Amino acid sequence: MDVKMKKVKTTRPPDDVLKKIRGRDEDCVYCHRPFIKGDNNASATVEHLNHRKDWDSVGSYVSEGKDVSKIVAICCHACNSSRSDKSLLEWFKTSYSKSKNINYDTVAAVVRDYIDAYEK
C-alpha cells in the first residue's frame, strides 16, 4: 500500500536565528553561487535540510529548545528547486548535482554536519 505523507506548513525560523544563518551562509551552501537579488535562480532561499514532508523540523526544534541553525541553511533558488523533497544523499546522485559537482565533499560544513547526524 502506498502511504502518502501529509505536507505540513514548515515554521519559519525566528528572526534572530535567521539573521545568524544568513550571516553564516553568504553564498549557496550547495553550489557556492553568490546570491543576486532580482535573479530568480540566484536569489537566496531558506533551505530546510530535512526532507520529510510530514515533519515541521523548525517548529519541533524551537519547541524543544534546539539550535535551528543546524537544520536550516541558505541556498540559491535553483538548488532549492532541484532538491525539492529529496534527501541530500539522494539529491547528490541527480544529474543536476553531478553537473554542478555538488556532493558531500563540496557542500558547506552545515550540510555535511546535517548529513553526518541524520542521513548516514
Backbone as numpy.savetxt, mean C-alpha at the origin, in Angstrom:
# Nx Ny Nz CAx CAy CAz Cx Cy Cz
-17.56 -24.22 -3.02 -18.40 -23.05 -3.02 -17.51 -21.80 -3.02
-17.84 -20.86 -3.86 -17.08 -19.61 -3.96 -17.56 -18.65 -2.88
-16.66 -18.31 -1.97 -16.99 -17.40 -0.88 -16.54 -16.00 -1.28
-17.46 -15.07 -1.33 -17.13 -13.68 -1.67 -16.93 -12.90 -0.39
-15.87 -12.10 -0.40 -15.60 -11.26 0.76 -16.39 -9.97 0.60
-16.94 -9.53 1.69 -17.66 -8.26 1.69 -16.64 -7.13 1.78
-16.75 -6.16 0.89 -15.85 -5.00 0.90 -16.29 -4.08 2.03
-15.32 -3.68 2.85 -15.60 -2.75 3.93 -14.98 -1.41 3.59
-15.53 -0.36 4.14 -14.95 0.97 3.96 -13.71 1.05 4.83
-12.58 1.33 4.21 -11.34 1.41 4.96 -11.21 2.78 5.59
-10.91 2.78 6.86 -10.74 4.01 7.60 -9.51 4.76 7.13
-9.63 6.04 7.00 -8.50 6.90 6.64 -7.62 7.04 7.88
-6.30 7.00 7.69 -5.42 7.20 8.86 -5.66 8.58 9.46
-5.51 8.72 10.77 -5.63 10.04 11.39 -4.65 11.02 10.73
-5.02 12.30 10.70 -4.22 13.31 10.00 -2.77 13.36 10.47
-2.52 13.24 11.78 -1.14 13.30 12.26 -0.33 12.10 11.78
-0.96 10.95 11.69 -0.28 9.75 11.20 -0.05 9.86 9.69
-1.04 10.37 8.98 -0.90 10.54 7.53 0.22 11.53 7.21
0.36 12.57 8.01 1.44 13.54 7.82 2.80 12.85 8.01
2.90 12.00 9.02 4.13 11.24 9.27 4.44 10.31 8.08
3.43 9.64 7.56 3.60 8.72 6.44 4.03 9.48 5.19
3.38 10.61 4.92 3.75 11.43 3.75 5.18 11.97 3.87
5.62 12.25 5.08 7.00 12.69 5.29 8.00 11.57 5.03
7.62 10.37 5.36 8.49 9.20 5.15 8.54 8.82 3.67
7.38 8.80 3.03 7.27 8.32 1.65 7.25 9.49 0.69
8.42 9.98 0.32 8.53 11.16 -0.53 8.38 10.83 -2.01
8.51 9.55 -2.36 8.21 9.09 -3.72 7.51 7.74 -3.59
7.08 7.16 -4.70 6.31 5.92 -4.66 7.11 4.81 -3.96
6.49 4.16 -2.99 7.17 3.11 -2.23 7.43 1.87 -3.08
6.82 1.81 -4.24 7.01 0.65 -5.12 7.98 0.95 -6.27
7.65 1.92 -7.11 8.45 2.19 -8.32 9.39 3.37 -8.15
9.27 4.09 -7.06 10.12 5.25 -6.71 9.91 6.45 -7.63
8.79 6.48 -8.33 8.44 7.62 -9.17 8.16 8.82 -8.29
8.69 9.99 -8.65 8.34 11.21 -7.90 6.85 11.52 -8.11
6.23 12.06 -7.09 4.82 12.43 -7.19 4.69 13.75 -7.93
3.71 13.81 -8.83 3.47 15.02 -9.62 1.99 15.35 -9.55
1.66 16.48 -8.92 0.26 16.90 -8.87 -0.22 17.18 -10.29
-1.42 16.76 -10.58 -2.01 16.98 -11.89 -1.73 15.88 -12.90
-0.78 14.99 -12.60 -0.49 13.85 -13.47 -1.15 12.64 -12.83
-2.24 12.18 -13.41 -3.04 11.12 -12.79 -2.20 9.91 -12.42
-1.32 9.43 -13.28 -0.55 8.23 -12.98 0.52 8.47 -11.93
1.01 9.70 -11.82 2.09 10.01 -10.87 1.60 10.71 -9.62
0.29 10.83 -9.46 -0.22 11.48 -8.26 -0.10 10.56 -7.06
0.09 11.14 -5.89 0.26 10.38 -4.65 -1.08 9.83 -4.17
-1.09 8.56 -3.79 -2.29 7.92 -3.25 -1.93 7.20 -1.96
-2.91 7.10 -1.09 -2.73 6.36 0.16 -2.89 4.88 -0.17
-1.90 4.10 0.20 -1.88 2.66 -0.09 -1.98 1.85 1.19
-2.99 1.01 1.27 -3.14 0.09 2.40 -2.39 -1.19 2.01
-1.36 -1.52 2.73 -0.50 -2.63 2.33 -1.20 -3.98 2.42
-2.20 -4.10 3.28 -2.94 -5.35 3.32 -3.82 -5.44 2.07
-4.20 -6.65 1.71 -4.98 -6.84 0.49 -6.36 -7.42 0.73
-6.74 -7.62 1.96 -8.05 -8.20 2.24 -9.14 -7.15 2.11
-10.14 -7.47 1.31 -11.26 -6.55 1.10 -12.18 -6.48 2.31
-12.15 -7.51 3.14 -13.11 -7.59 4.24 -12.55 -7.12 5.58
-11.39 -6.48 5.58 -10.76 -6.11 6.84 -10.32 -4.66 6.79
-10.83 -3.87 7.69 -10.44 -2.47 7.80 -9.20 -2.42 8.68
-8.04 -2.60 8.06 -6.79 -2.67 8.82 -6.52 -1.40 9.60
-6.78 -0.25 8.99 -6.52 1.02 9.67 -7.43 1.15 10.90
-8.69 0.90 10.71 -9.63 0.98 11.82 -9.25 0.05 12.95
-8.85 -1.17 12.62 -8.43 -2.14 13.64 -7.18 -1.67 14.35
-6.21 -1.19 13.59 -4.96 -0.73 14.19 -5.19 0.46 15.11
-6.00 1.42 14.67 -6.28 2.60 15.49 -6.96 2.17 16.79
-7.98 1.32 16.70 -8.70 0.91 17.90 -7.83 0.09 18.85
-6.82 -0.60 18.31 -5.92 -1.41 19.14 -4.67 -0.63 19.59
-4.55 0.64 19.17 -3.41 1.45 19.56 -2.12 1.08 18.85
-2.22 0.39 17.71 -1.03 -0.02 16.96 -0.60 1.09 16.00
0.63 1.01 15.54 1.21 2.01 14.65 0.72 1.82 13.20
-0.19 2.68 12.77 -0.79 2.60 11.44 0.25 2.83 10.35
1.32 3.55 10.64 2.33 3.83 9.60 3.05 2.56 9.14
2.86 1.45 9.83 3.47 0.19 9.42 2.63 -0.54 8.38
1.38 -0.12 8.18 0.50 -0.83 7.24 -0.06 0.08 6.15
0.35 1.35 6.17 -0.10 2.31 5.17 1.13 3.00 4.60
1.12 3.22 3.29 2.23 3.89 2.62 1.65 4.81 1.55
2.53 5.57 0.92 2.12 6.44 -0.18 2.76 5.90 -1.46
1.93 5.70 -2.46 2.44 5.22 -3.74 1.78 6.00 -4.87
2.30 5.83 -6.07 1.71 6.53 -7.22 0.40 5.84 -7.61
-0.44 6.59 -8.27 -1.74 6.08 -8.69 -1.59 4.87 -9.61
-0.59 4.88 -10.49 -0.41 3.77 -11.42 -0.13 2.46 -10.67
0.76 2.50 -9.69 1.05 1.29 -8.92 -0.15 0.86 -8.08
-0.83 1.82 -7.46 -2.00 1.50 -6.64 -3.07 0.82 -7.49
-3.33 1.35 -8.67 -4.34 0.76 -9.56 -3.93 -0.62 -10.03
-2.65 -0.77 -10.36 -2.17 -2.06 -10.83 -2.28 -3.13 -9.75
-1.91 -2.76 -8.55 -1.93 -3.74 -7.46 -3.35 -4.15 -7.09
-4.26 -3.20 -7.03 -5.65 -3.48 -6.69 -5.72 -4.23 -5.36
-6.30 -5.43 -5.35 -6.46 -6.18 -4.11 -5.56 -7.42 -4.06
-4.48 -7.41 -4.82 -3.55 -8.53 -4.81 -2.62 -8.42 -3.59
-2.18 -9.57 -3.10 -1.14 -9.53 -2.08 0.12 -8.97 -2.74
1.03 -8.46 -1.95 2.26 -7.89 -2.53 3.06 -8.94 -3.27
3.23 -10.12 -2.68 4.01 -11.16 -3.34 3.35 -11.63 -4.64
2.03 -11.66 -4.67 1.31 -12.01 -5.90 1.49 -10.91 -6.94
1.41 -9.65 -6.51 1.54 -8.52 -7.43 2.92 -8.46 -8.05
3.95 -8.82 -7.30 5.32 -8.80 -7.84 5.47 -9.72 -9.06
4.60 -10.71 -9.20 4.66 -11.66 -10.31 3.95 -11.16 -11.56
3.25 -10.03 -11.47 2.49 -9.53 -12.62 3.40 -8.87 -13.64
2.91 -8.75 -14.86 3.70 -8.12 -15.92 3.99 -6.66 -15.59
3.06 -5.98 -14.93 3.29 -4.58 -14.54 4.51 -4.48 -13.64
4.55 -5.26 -12.58 5.66 -5.20 -11.63 6.97 -5.62 -12.30
6.91 -6.66 -13.09 8.12 -7.12 -13.77 8.66 -6.06 -14.72
7.75 -5.38 -15.43 8.20 -4.37 -16.40 8.84 -3.16 -15.72
8.49 -2.93 -14.47 9.03 -1.79 -13.72 10.08 -2.22 -12.69
10.45 -3.50 -12.75 11.43 -4.05 -11.82 11.01 -3.82 -10.36
9.75 -4.05 -10.07 9.22 -3.93 -8.71 9.22 -5.32 -8.09
9.99 -5.47 -7.03 10.06 -6.74 -6.33 10.50 -6.49 -4.89
10.60 -7.54 -4.13 10.94 -7.41 -2.71 12.20 -6.58 -2.49
13.19 -6.78 -3.33 14.47 -6.10 -3.14 14.45 -4.63 -3.54
13.48 -4.21 -4.35 13.49 -2.84 -4.87 12.50 -1.91 -4.18
11.54 -2.45 -3.44 10.54 -1.61 -2.80 11.09 -0.96 -1.53
10.39 0.03 -1.03 10.79 0.74 0.19 10.77 -0.20 1.41
11.52 0.17 2.41 11.65 -0.64 3.63 10.30 -0.93 4.28
9.39 0.04 4.30 8.09 -0.18 4.93 7.34 -1.34 4.25
7.49 -1.48 2.95 6.83 -2.57 2.21 7.50 -3.90 2.55
8.83 -3.93 2.57 9.55 -5.17 2.93 9.20 -5.59 4.36
9.14 -4.62 5.26 8.79 -4.93 6.65 7.39 -5.53 6.74
6.46 -4.97 5.96 5.09 -5.51 5.96 5.08 -6.94 5.44
5.78 -7.18 4.34 5.84 -8.53 3.77 6.43 -9.51 4.78
7.52 -9.12 5.42 8.16 -10.00 6.41 7.23 -10.35 7.55
6.42 -9.39 7.96 5.51 -9.59 9.11 4.24 -10.37 8.72
3.72 -10.15 7.50 2.38 -10.67 7.19 2.27 -11.57 5.97
3.26 -11.59 5.09 3.08 -12.36 3.86 4.09 -13.50 3.68
5.08 -13.59 4.52 6.05 -14.68 4.36 5.70 -15.85 5.25
